[in-house]
Amino acid sequence: MVMSLLYDQFDKLNAEFSRCVGDAGEFSGNFEQFRRRHQAISRSVHEADRFLKISNVACFCCQIAIIILTLYGTIFYHHFATSMGLHGAILFVVWFGC
């Protein structure tokens, strides 16, 4: 969601910039304004990257912990026949990231 929003901002900036460039390559607009807008969007991308990096690492670590705990429960508490299906379902969901 965040990346599509930032993509749309870059796409809009690119379209506006393209309209300011003539057929012969001459530029008729405020170049400094485009540079500032581009820099602001780039800073937003950097902040989103920082946030998503932390979020992805946390999600990965939680999935690893769930896999370890589920395998532990399956190996050492296998006499609970009803929980075997639950453990299998949990592993399936974690493995495929559903």
N, C-alpha and C positions, 0 to 999 in steps of 0.2 A: 504494500500500500504506500509506504513512504517512498520507495524507489519510483513507483509510477507517478507520484506527485512531482518528484524532482525531475523525472524524465519529461513530463509535460511542461514544466517551467523552462527547461533547456530547449525543448522543441518550439515553444512559443517565442523564446528569445531568438532562436535561429531563424524562424519565419520572419520576424520583424527585421532582423539584420539583413536577410536576403532581399527584402523589399527596398532597403536603403542602398543596395548595390545595383548600379546600372548595368546595361548590356556591355558597355565598354570597360567595366571594372571600376568606374569612379564611385566613390562613396559620398552620399548626400544625407548626412545625419549627424547626430552628436555621438561621436565615437567614445568619448569619455563615459557617457551614460551607459552605453552597452558594456563597456569594460567593467564598470562598477556593478551592474546587474549580474554579469557573468561571475564576477568575484564573489558576490553575495550568495549566489546559487552554489558555487563551488565550496564555500564555507559550510553551507547547509549539508552538502554531500559528505563533507568530512565529519561533521557532527553526527549525522545519521550512521555513517560507517562505524564511528566509535561506539555508538549505542548498540547497534546491531551486532558488533563483534562480541560485546559482553553478553548479550542475549543469546547468541548462538553457542558460545562456550558454556553458559549455564545450562542450556537445553541439552547439549551433548553430555555434560557431566551427570545430569539427572538421568538421562537414558542409560548411561553406563551403570549407574547405581541401581536402577530398576532391574536391569539385566542380571547383575550380580546377585541381588537379593532374590529374584525369581528363580535363578538357577540353584542357589543355595537351598531355597525352600523345596524345590523339585527333587534335588538329590537327597537331602537329609530328612525330608518329611514326605517321602513318596507313598507312605501307607495311607495317606488321605486321598483316596481314589477320586473323590469329587473335586478336590482342589487341583488335580492334574489338568483338567480341561481349562480351569481358570488360569493356571500358570502358562499353559500353552497359548491361550488367548492374549495374555499380557505380553508374552514374548513376541507374538505375531504383531501386535500393535506397536510395540517399541521398535522392533526390527524394521518395519516398513514405514515408520514415522507417521502413522495415521493420527 
